[in-house]
Amino acid sequence: MPTPSTDIDLALAAELGQQLRVDSVRASTSAGSGHPTSSMSAADLMAVLVSRHLRYDWDNPDHVGNDHLIFSKGHASPLLYSLYKAVGVVSDEELMTGYRRFGSRLEGHPTPVLPWVDVATGSLGQGLPDGVGVALAGKYLDEAPYRVWVLCGDSEMAEGSMWEALDKASHYKLANLIAIVDVNRLGQSGPTELSWDLDAYRRRAEAFGARVFAIDGHDVAAIDQAIAQAGDLSGERPGVILARTRKGRGFSEVEDREGWHGRPFPPDMAERAIIELGGERNLVLRGPGPAEAAPARLDRSGAEVKPPVYDRGQDVATRKAYGETLAALGARRDVVAMDGEVSNSTYAYLFAQAHPGRYFEMYIAEQQLIAAAVGVGVRGYRPFASTFAAFFTRAYDFIRMAAISRASICLVGSHAGVEIGADGPSQMALEDLAMMRAVHGSTVLYPSDATSTAALVQAMADLDGISYLRTTRGAYPVLYDAGEPFPVGGSKVLRSADDDQVALIGAGITLHACLAAADQLRDEGISARVIDLYSVKPTDTATLSAAAAATGGRLVVAEDHHPEGGLGSAVVDALTMTGAGRSGLTMAHLAVREMPGSGTTAELLDEAGIDAAHIAAAAQRLLA
Amino acid sequence: MPTPSTDIDLALAAELGQQLRVDSVRASTSAGSGHPTSSMSAADLMAVLVSRHLRYDWDNPDHVGNDHLIFSKGHASPLLYSLYKAVGVVSDEELMTGYRRFGSRLEGHPTPVLPWVDVATGSLGQGLPDGVGVALAGKYLDEAPYRVWVLCGDSEMAEGSMWEALDKASHYKLANLIAIVDVNRLGQSGPTELSWDLDAYRRRAEAFGARVFAIDGHDVAAIDQAIAQAGDLSGERPGVILARTRKGRGFSEVEDREGWHGRPFPPDMAERAIIELGGERNLVLRGPGPAEAAPARLDRSGAEVKPPVYDRGQDVATRKAYGETLAALGARRDVVAMDGEVSNSTYAYLFAQAHPGRYFEMYIAEQQLIAAAVGVGVRGYRPFASTFAAFFTRAYDFIRMAAISRASICLVGSHAGVEIGADGPSQMALEDLAMMRAVHGSTVLYPSDATSTAALVQAMADLDGISYLRTTRGAYPVLYDAGEPFPVGGSKVLRSADDDQVALIGAGITLHACLAAADQLRDEGISARVIDLYSVKPTDTATLSAAAAATGGRLVVAEDHHPEGGLGSAVVDALTMTGAGRSGLTMAHLAVREMPGSGTTAELLDEAGIDAAHIAAAAQRLLA
């Protein structure tokens, strides 16, 4: 293993750049897949950065003093993996036989199955917002002098999320964040909007509060100077290095030519490219080691969380219970919260008041909200991000990618369904359960009362992966005594008898309607089981199966959500996909099937057919 | 009805501004809900615009020469509806008894149930991107001299989508688009990021290519001059009017104070507000009429669409069939296409080559991609928008809102599922079916071959609402003869016998696997029905029920998608929710349950357990 060095000269860095190009060509040609030309444009930038500036202990990727390096242009993975070879953590053999191969950690786009990768990239416009989150952690949580370097493509500057990122980086004075934009002029299908107009990029980045350095991205001295200046932590502005580069740089057959995005060179071309680039090299060298830093403040020991306690029958909104529980959870120093400028609606403001140093206002920028959560999660913190449930749809790509990043983040969406009333459909989450259930490895929770909310919010703080909790706007009676356990994957049977003829299944607002319906049915001589399916994913198949068995398969599911992919789907998936449905089901599925407008909660629940009267009537029809 | 006038003087416009404030207070107080203060800040802006500049025939909202007025800050609906009263199209009684009430067209946030509303707003950051679409139609399709005025909030300038919009507006030289930003300094939960720093907004907007006018938003003369200049169509830059305003303007108890976002005044406060604002008024007046314009080019008559024809057995990628069919559909002058800078992957480039005047490159900005589709749809065009299926997740909020906008747009996503191979999970759509099924009124299609793709793409062009078609990367055999009908909501039974013991259900890549599995099973003496479920939503319940009945409920569903919300859910929802599942189902559900990496298509389909061997094995297990 090479020892850290700070005296790699520019000539050697340039030589390294050529090696990175050669290896990017070799890796992608060997795989028959990948993006060599997008790697070649940025090779000099990364060679200078990694050999002379990036503070990193390659043998200890978890060192709190390590700089972070994120490839927002994740398709330049050949370059990233060639860098890993150059610092001696990936062998040439692995690069040549692993890249893009089945079972290999050198995936087509970087993912954190590699210990040096913070976040998965490949959906453009996400690496820089993720970097904002890491930089927030560095400046405000770790209080460590690491820098976050993000290699960006020029095409992805068309994504609004990149400007959300720069906006937040300047708002939070993140001098520790540096975007290096590889302006190679060519996108996938043709030239970019702004081509090589570095002045246009400069005006935009400066207007958004960045310090901008415009350079020739193949001039190692200019690169070196810009990186040295941009990496200075003494200021208050994020850095943006605009590097004019040439796609396919160094191989005359493709350099700056269209039609070569995402195309590996055939072997004969690769051979010519390697010759033109000066042949194979096997430099192994490292740049500076990590900065000295105090340990991160992640200690959970001694954190005494005193969750709120609610009295049965008391009217409490689950969103309020969320805020109160979150504020209590803040006793854990790893717990961090953020919101999309609606904290007075989501009740996240209670955490902000109690723990202002660990609350980040993301304003109305839901993509950056999720990315910030992912980014602070990279540093081991446990983020809770909240907004209206409907507005998480704004960030679905970020949530999907967070799962690929193996992030553990807690999302809490308020104002679910038509229950919200007068504001109308734009504010009503009616797709959120479907969206969140479809995320890999996700947990989806939908409590009906304050006690279960408090329990589930605490459980979320230790769940792996993407967890989502849906809260309700209005205040409804507390159903459970404090201390009642609510295991993830469980459910509660609130009404049950040996002679149950039908089961009513709800969550959130519809559980209250199921209880009222069961009372009405009881008065009519019908015994109805009531199930609180607070854990939408994973689903309590055993309890549902028992209910189906007890009632001859007669189930009424009511949900304040569109009919597809929500509570009803969770129930039928659990019962049929597992074989439990073999004995047959007679379902009534009550969901929001027509476009709602404004109105009172009662009017809209009635119109959607998901209130107590409709649930009781559906049960009666099943028994007719 | 008042007659159009161009000589409403500024004093009268100011008087109108006060009326709009009074009516905004009255409407929201009468409803006990709404955003009076956010309406009051923008009242002078809208009074001057509508009385002196907006070219509009209020009795003929479909006039092609009408300007367009979009409230991107949809929560200012009291102001919008008060404007409608002022021009005489909504009565005071409707305003006072309808606003935010059940069954009323005056919803909490504007929707196109009103004839003067182009698009639903209320999810911030969407009205301006939608306006880009309308402006594109005006400049390039209608070639009409209308202007698109968009009232924006200052809080929503934190949404990246607003900058995607300005970027595209300047790229496409949309001088006919004017954003009027109501900089009232206060968001929902506190001050905005940039407060009243109009210079900061100016730098950003100018850097993104706009002509900027910074004014006092309560000075009617300044407003008048800025609107007159910004509305000039002779230039090539979009206009941005930055108006410094005061939230709650005109009522000293709330003006410029925190804590009054989204809160109607109690009746006694409202009374004091109305007195301070000078009392009720009932001005009815109209500004200039529409511009003269030639009829829009929406004539479909005489359009001879010659769809491509494919030979059975020929290997053709469905994405290619999409591009070829779309290019043929371009014979219809109302058909427009756009793409997110991956047209060479989605094959939308074939349309771009054939009909360059009706193709819009949206670069890597998927939110703006959808908004542009919605916007040209406002003008009656039929947009097809394409990108990688995975990247539609970026725009889910826009798709959801498009449904509320009653838009009819056609979305086509390529590169679905693990089938794509080496690129890895960031590029694999594995949530798209769940996401699209949950959209209100959506149609979800997933063809397996080129013939069905060609038929379904043609069908999409006449579907109402949001339609989505999922295409596959690789080339697979054509299964159907040209001319075979593929009704939306149908399916195809490709293998069937009286003694079928099991049914194999697939779509896209997995249908080919089902066919291979059926062949294998046949060799083992097992008769398997094979169903091509090309219409995922609506679902062909009759064919599925018949298959369940014929096979004793033994169904294998295989899908290249996560287990939740996709093909499997469509099948079990159809069979159980409708009561068809009463006889019991014995399902095997093969889906992508683990996080994929890179690999070949065959390796990844095998690993996910959705290839022919796994389908056959699952069928055998059901029969064991």
Interface residues (C-beta under 8 A of the other chain):
Chain A: A31 S33 G34 G74 R100 R101 F102 G103 S104 R105 L106 E107 G108 H109 T111 V113 A120 T121 G122 S123 L124 G125 S155 E156 A158 E159 G160 S161 M162 W163 E164 D167 H171 G187 Q188 S189 G190 T192 E193 A200 R203 R204 E206 A207 F208 D339 E341 V342 S343 N344 S345 Y349 E361 Y363 I364 A365 E366 Q367 Q368 A390 F391 T393 R394 Y396 D397 R400 M401 A403 I404 G421 A422 D423 G424 P425 S426 Q427 L430 E431 A434 M435 R437 A438 V439 H440 G441 K537 G553 H562 P563 E564 G565 G566 G568 S569 V572 D573 L575 T576 M577 G579 G581 R582 S583 G584 L585 T586 M587 H589 M595 G597 S598 G599 T600 E603 L604 E607
Chain B: A31 S33 G34 G74 R100 R101 F102 G103 S104 L106 E107 G108 H109 T111 V113 A120 T121 G122 S123 L124 G125 S155 E156 A158 E159 G160 S161 M162 W163 E164 D167 H171 G187 Q188 S189 G190 T192 E193 A200 R203 R204 E206 A207 F208 D339 E341 V342 S343 N344 S345 Y349 E361 Y363 I364 A365 E366 Q367 Q368 A390 F391 T393 R394 Y396 D397 R400 M401 A403 I404 G421 A422 D423 G424 P425 S426 Q427 L430 E431 A434 M435 R437 A438 V439 H440 G441 K537 G553 H562 P563 E564 G565 G566 G568 S569 V572 D573 L575 T576 M577 G579 G581 R582 S583 G584 L585 T586 M587 H589 M595 G597 S598 G599 T600 E603 L604 E607
